[in-house]
Amino acid sequence: MSGSMELTQRGATLMELMVTLVILAALLVTLAPLTGQWLGRGQQRASRCALVNAIDMTRGLALRNLPAATDTPPAVLCLSPTALNVYRGDRLPSACPSSPDARAVWSTAATAASPFFTPANGAVVPSATACYALDSAGTPADATIGATSCDPRLESRLIKDALYANCRFK
């Protein structure tokens, strides 16, 4: 091999790098909205499941506790777009709060990205706050917390809207 030199290419050319960057940028622009939608659906599902868990917690509490008085249900769920609070009948608030309450047996807050009651989440509550009361047999009971009348149809509306579908362990 005397007299001839062999050149070998090492690395990538500037043109190859530019093409790679353009392809990556196009992929990012395409996938960014899909990722946002995927995260939004996950937050909506978490909100729906928190609502299902709150109803289950209310039912369990109602079945374990006798009412403090004959006109007081043993368990009440206060709902707002930003909070869920489950109360025992002997510790009911004077009004359903719109934030997690320390007096509640169980409470949780919604995320700013996915409040509990939006059209995407089923919009099961017609007003800013609502309540759901159960008697000691675990069936819906009539009750009023402050100015909020409890809705005995809330759970059936949730089931109808299929919010239970992806929140139960099998």
C-alpha positions in Angstrom: 0.0 0.0 0.0 2.6 2.4 -0.9 1.6 5.7 -2.3 -2.2 5.6 -1.5 -3.8 7.1 1.5 -7.1 5.9 2.8 -9.4 8.4 4.5 -12.0 7.2 7.0 -14.9 9.3 8.2 -15.2 9.8 11.9 -18.3 11.3 13.5 -21.3 12.9 11.8 -21.3 15.7 9.3 -23.0 18.9 10.0 -25.8 18.1 7.6 -26.5 14.7 9.3 -26.7 16.5 12.7 -29.1 19.1 11.3 -31.4 16.5 9.8 -31.5 14.6 13.1 -32.3 17.8 15.0 -35.2 18.6 12.6 -36.6 15.1 13.0 -36.4 15.3 16.8 -38.0 18.8 16.8 -40.9 17.5 14.6 -41.4 14.5 17.0 -41.5 16.8 20.0 -44.0 19.2 18.4 -46.2 16.2 17.6 -46.0 14.4 20.9 -46.3 17.4 23.3 -50.1 17.9 22.9 -50.6 14.1 23.3 -48.6 14.0 26.5 -50.6 16.9 27.9 -53.9 15.1 27.0 -52.6 11.9 28.6 -51.6 13.7 31.8 -55.0 15.5 31.9 -56.9 12.2 31.5 -54.8 10.7 34.3 -55.7 13.6 36.6 -59.4 13.3 35.7 -59.3 9.6 36.5 -57.6 10.3 39.8 -60.3 12.9 40.7 -63.1 10.4 39.8 -61.5 7.6 41.8 -61.1 10.0 44.8 -64.8 10.6 44.5 -65.6 6.9 44.4 -63.3 6.3 47.4 -65.1 9.0 49.3 -68.4 7.4 48.7 -67.0 4.0 49.7 -65.5 5.6 52.9 -68.9 7.2 53.7 -70.7 3.8 53.2 -68.2 2.0 55.5 -68.5 4.6 58.1 -72.3 4.5 58.0 -72.3 0.8 58.4 -70.0 0.9 61.4 -71.6 3.8 63.3 -75.0 4.4 64.8 -76.3 7.9 64.5 -75.7 10.3 67.4 -79.3 11.3 67.3 -82.4 10.0 65.6 -82.4 12.8 63.0 -78.7 12.7 62.3 -77.3 10.3 59.7 -74.2 8.3 60.9 -72.1 9.4 57.8 -72.1 12.3 55.5 -69.9 13.2 52.5 -69.6 16.9 51.7 -68.5 17.6 48.2 -67.2 20.7 46.5 -65.3 21.3 43.2 -62.1 21.5 45.3 -62.5 19.1 48.3 -64.2 16.0 49.5 -64.8 15.6 53.3 -66.3 12.5 55.0 -67.9 13.1 58.5 -69.3 11.0 61.3 -72.8 11.9 62.3 -71.7 13.2 65.7 -69.1 15.5 64.1 -71.1 17.2 61.3 -70.0 20.7 60.3 -72.4 23.6 60.3 -71.9 23.9 56.6 -70.2 21.9 53.9 -66.7 23.4 53.5 -65.0 24.0 50.1 -61.6 22.9 51.4 -60.3 19.8 53.3 -61.5 20.0 56.9 -59.4 18.7 59.9 -62.7 17.6 61.6 -63.4 15.2 58.8 -62.7 11.5 59.2 -61.3 11.5 55.7 -60.7 14.4 53.3 -58.8 15.2 50.1 -58.3 18.2 47.8 -58.6 18.4 44.1 -55.7 19.4 41.9 -56.0 22.7 40.1 -55.7 20.9 36.8 -58.7 18.6 37.5 -61.4 19.7 39.9 -63.9 17.1 41.1 -66.8 18.4 39.2 -66.3 19.4 35.6 -68.1 18.3 32.4 -65.1 16.0 31.7 -65.5 14.3 35.1 -69.2 13.8 34.8 -70.6 17.0 36.3 -72.6 15.1 38.8 -73.1 17.9 41.3 -75.3 20.8 40.1 -74.1 23.4 42.6 -70.9 24.6 44.2 -71.3 22.3 47.2 -73.3 19.1 47.8 -73.7 16.4 50.3 -74.5 12.7 50.4 -75.8 11.2 53.6 -76.2 7.5 54.5 -78.1 5.8 57.3 -76.8 3.0 59.4 -77.9 0.5 56.7 -75.8 2.2 54.1 -78.7 3.5 52.1 -79.1 7.2 51.2 -80.7 9.4 53.8 -82.3 12.8 53.8 -80.2 15.4 55.6 -79.2 19.0 55.4 -75.8 20.5 56.3 -76.2 24.2 56.7 -77.9 25.4 53.5 -77.0 22.3 51.5 -79.6 19.5 51.1 -78.1 16.1 50.7 -78.8 14.4 47.3 -79.8 10.8 47.7 -79.4 10.2 44.0 -75.7 11.1 43.9 -74.4 7.6 43.9 -76.8 6.3 41.3 -75.8 9.3 39.0 -72.2 8.3 39.5 -72.9 4.7 38.5 -75.0 5.9 35.5 -72.1 8.1 34.4 -69.8 5.0 34.7 -67.4 6.8 37.1 -67.0 3.5 39.0 -65.7 1.6 36.1 -62.0 2.2 36.4 -61.7 2.8 40.2 -62.5 -0.6 41.7 -60.0 -3.3 42.4 -61.0 -6.7 41.0 
